[in-house]
Amino acid sequence: MASRPARRTTPKGVQARARIVAEAARIFARDGYRAGSLAAIADAAGLTQPGLLHYFPTKAALLLALIEERDARTASFVREHTGSSDPAETALDGFVDGVRHNTEEPHLVELMTVLSAESISPDHPAHDWFVRRYEELVARLAAGVSLEQRVGRWHSEIDPVHAARLLVGLADGLRLQRLLGRPDLDHAALLADLLRRLRSGSHD
């Protein structure tokens, strides 16, 4: 049997997908993934539920498209902002830049916080994505620490993986404090200050 031709994406289709993703982000951030309904998302996007399913065949597919798009946007910003093609060279400062960039979209920060908490359950559709994302982030930061150790910017006795996990944990904890009633908390500035102190300490 001949394979079906790939469905073309029209400008109208691109706009519809963008509306669906935007409304899904808003509703999942407000209600969580499990309570957020496709019917509510479709209605908010000006579509019927079958119309939404034309673009995203399942709720899980919509969720994964949403978080992958959000992550890709942050990664693109960091690459453009740092101006380097070496991930290790820009890992640490790029991490801070990404945190700072994300604070400009507070509803997406809230969304990712809610989803990461929900995805602790192994049967959550984003569980594997978040596990992989954290391990990739730790590996990237650890590579950055190792590079800075080689050029004398970090103490050589600091374990790069341990340092990376501490940085990720600190960023997550500060983000949660900001969401829990401290909107004035500049967690990107606090992370940047910590990196500066760790680097200056390597010369003591």
Secondary structure, 3 states (H helix, E strand, C coil): CCCCCCCCCCHHHHHHHHHHHHHHHHHHHHHCCCCCCHHHHHHHCCCCHHHHHHHCCCHHHHHHHHHHHHHHHHHHHHHHHHCCCCHHHHHHHHHHHHHHHHCCCHHHHHHHHHHHHHCCCCCCCCHHHHHHHHHHHHHHHHHHHHHHHHCCCCCCCCCHHHHHHHHHHHHHHHHHHHHCCCCCCCHHHHHHHHHHHHHHHCCC
